[in-house]
Amino acid sequence: MNSEGESTQIAVLGLGYVGCVSAACLAQLGFPVTGIDRDEYKVESVRRGVAPFFEPGLEPLVRENVAAGRLRASTSIAALADADIAFICVGTPSEKNGNLGLDQLRRVVGEIAGTLESRTKPLIVAVRSTVFPGTCEEVVIPAFQGNPLVRVVSNPEFLREGVAVRDFMEPSLIVVGGEDPEAVRRVAALYAPLQLTPCLVGLRTAEMIKYASNAFHAIKICFANEIGALSARLHIDPAEVMETLCEDRKLNISSAYLKPGFAFGGSCLPKDLRALTYRAQRLDLRLPLLESALPSNQQHLQRAIDAVLDLPAKRLGVIGLAFKENTDDLRESPVVTLLEQLIGKGRQVRVFDPHIQLDAIYGSNRNFILQQIPHIGRLLGASLGEILEWADHVVIAQKLSAELVEQIGRSGLPVTDLVGSSLAYVGAGAATVAS
Ligand SMILES: NC(=O)c1ccc[n+]([C@@H]2O[C@H](COP(=O)([O-])OP(=O)(O)OC[C@H]3O[C@@H](n4cnc5c(N)ncnc54)[C@H](O)[C@@H]3O)[C@@H](O)[C@H]2O)c1
């Protein structure tokens, strides 16, 4: 129900896999829904209570809701007149070069805009089609030429064909993005019966989450297939390997290692990836995804290095030297590479690590610093205070305790955080959709 106490009227533009499933399911949730498509066959089919394509469970929903008068269909954009919310579900196919084809989107948005002259009530346009981040801002919103009746939100669809009705009714994720909180709230409220709290985010963020999700799914499949292929070549049961890997809910199937931050390093990940891909190559087995992990990590480190080199700083205080927090292990620490490049480019640098004090560490780490990286050992400060006194810019290269973060904050020095939010150093300038 909307704030006026009436049932929200919904229009769904595009009755393909996403649109028809969304229309039938929203009608099933009790909303009056009009599906609009240029394809007469699909519209006729829905009117007769028949699903226009095969999707398990869709036909009974279409039949039931058409019979109940909650689901209608039309080929005319004029059927949008009564709608409070219009879901855009048109296709966004790949162009030959891989870019996203926005012809259907531009056309439907133009058609919606054409209905606005005679419109008196507000309209929320919810983009459900998959569109590249920035499309709502650069293509959809401008089409409405600042009409105060229209607000635009992004509400990406995550359903899978074959289980689409179940995915709609039992969603894994609901995302509503927009800059108008009331419009976002109203679209999110449609999903209240589904018992999953929608994630409310910014417009571009919602668009990006859809791409991030699909990229993640693709990477997961390729990962499982590459590990499976190598396992099979080694006469190990691929299913048993992956099933057992999935038993680990703390590090493997969890949010661990899924936060944008600094490059990885240390004594295990680089070494073991190298061994895995080397052995696969010896078996004439190409594993492009696994082979790309170290180059990807190197690229990420280089972005951080470039960002630090670009800083208008004279004296850089780098905080963190070990490859991660709470260790004094320096093996393959990306900070060592960062420092070497800064020194090489003539920057004045000093470094502090809470767990690496030359007079306090011993054994292999002390020897490593004194023999392998003495040029970096010489940069070590005895205390954070000493570094903060000296520096005119702080670079955080390791997760720090709350006390150290507070101490850095009190210094008033400008900070570049390589670990917390990658926006600080990789977000240079927003790209345009350019389609
Ligand atoms: N298919 C999936 O599993 C899936 C899942 C999640 C997201 N998506 C995304 O959802 C979007 C739609 O995908 P789909 O598979 O449903 O596409 P589809 O090609 O099956 O359906 C698109 C429909 O839009 C209609 N259409 C085009 N222009 C129109 C206009 N101006 N007015 C009215 N109708 C118009 C077409 O006739 C067609 O019926 C795409 O962006 C896709 O990437 C798809």
The ligand as a MOL file (V3000), in Angstrom:
LIG
                    3D

  0  0  0     0  0            999 V3000
M  V30 BEGIN CTAB
M  V30 COUNTS 44 48 0 0 0
M  V30 BEGIN ATOM
M  V30 1 N 17.2920 -13.3660 -18.3830 0
M  V30 2 C 17.8470 -13.3800 -17.1840 0
M  V30 3 O 18.0740 -14.4200 -16.5670 0
M  V30 4 C 18.1960 -12.0880 -16.5160 0
M  V30 5 C 18.4590 -12.0550 -15.1460 0
M  V30 6 C 18.7390 -10.8390 -14.5330 0
M  V30 7 C 18.7790 -9.6820 -15.2940 0
M  V30 8 N 18.5560 -9.7310 -16.6450 0 CHG=1
M  V30 9 C 18.5580 -8.4840 -17.3830 0
M  V30 10 O 17.2150 -8.0510 -17.5190 0
M  V30 11 C 17.0180 -7.4270 -18.7810 0
M  V30 12 C 15.9500 -8.1310 -19.5610 0
M  V30 13 O 16.3730 -9.4300 -19.8320 0
M  V30 14 P 15.3930 -10.5180 -20.4860 0
M  V30 15 O 16.1460 -11.7930 -20.5400 0
M  V30 16 O 14.0770 -10.4630 -19.7920 0 CHG=-1
M  V30 17 O 15.2370 -9.8920 -21.9660 0
M  V30 18 P 14.2360 -10.3420 -23.1190 0
M  V30 19 O 14.9200 -10.0380 -24.3910 0
M  V30 20 O 13.7420 -11.7310 -22.8370 0
M  V30 21 O 12.9930 -9.3770 -22.9320 0
M  V30 22 C 13.0210 -8.0210 -23.2420 0
M  V30 23 C 11.6080 -7.6230 -23.6500 0
M  V30 24 O 11.5490 -6.2120 -23.7860 0
M  V30 25 C 10.6720 -5.9260 -24.8390 0
M  V30 26 N 10.8720 -4.5460 -25.2870 0
M  V30 27 C 11.9260 -4.0120 -25.9290 0
M  V30 28 N 11.7340 -2.6890 -26.1440 0
M  V30 29 C 10.5070 -2.3990 -25.6340 0
M  V30 30 C 9.7360 -1.2070 -25.5500 0
M  V30 31 N 10.1780 -0.0560 -26.0530 0
M  V30 32 N 8.5370 -1.2580 -24.9340 0
M  V30 33 C 8.0670 -2.4120 -24.4240 0
M  V30 34 N 8.7670 -3.5830 -24.4660 0
M  V30 35 C 9.9640 -3.5650 -25.0750 0
M  V30 36 C 11.0330 -6.9690 -25.8950 0
M  V30 37 O 9.9860 -7.1170 -26.8720 0
M  V30 38 C 11.2100 -8.2040 -25.0130 0
M  V30 39 O 9.9900 -8.9290 -24.8710 0
M  V30 40 C 18.3820 -7.4160 -19.4460 0
M  V30 41 O 19.0240 -6.1960 -19.1340 0
M  V30 42 C 19.0980 -8.5740 -18.7880 0
M  V30 43 O 20.4960 -8.4100 -18.8200 0
M  V30 44 C 18.2470 -10.9100 -17.2580 0
M  V30 END ATOM
M  V30 BEGIN BOND
M  V30 1 1 1 2
M  V30 2 2 2 3
M  V30 3 1 2 4
M  V30 4 1 4 5
M  V30 5 2 4 44
M  V30 6 2 5 6
M  V30 7 1 6 7
M  V30 8 2 7 8
M  V30 9 1 8 9
M  V30 10 1 8 44
M  V30 11 1 9 10
M  V30 12 1 9 42
M  V30 13 1 10 11
M  V30 14 1 11 12
M  V30 15 1 11 40
M  V30 16 1 12 13
M  V30 17 1 13 14
M  V30 18 2 14 15
M  V30 19 1 14 16
M  V30 20 1 14 17
M  V30 21 1 17 18
M  V30 22 2 18 19
M  V30 23 1 18 20
M  V30 24 1 18 21
M  V30 25 1 21 22
M  V30 26 1 22 23
M  V30 27 1 23 24
M  V30 28 1 23 38
M  V30 29 1 24 25
M  V30 30 1 25 26
M  V30 31 1 25 36
M  V30 32 1 26 27
M  V30 33 1 26 35
M  V30 34 2 27 28
M  V30 35 1 28 29
M  V30 36 1 29 30
M  V30 37 2 29 35
M  V30 38 1 30 31
M  V30 39 2 30 32
M  V30 40 1 32 33
M  V30 41 2 33 34
M  V30 42 1 34 35
M  V30 43 1 36 37
M  V30 44 1 36 38
M  V30 45 1 38 39
M  V30 46 1 40 41
M  V30 47 1 40 42
M  V30 48 1 42 43
M  V30 END BOND
M  V30 END CTAB
M  END
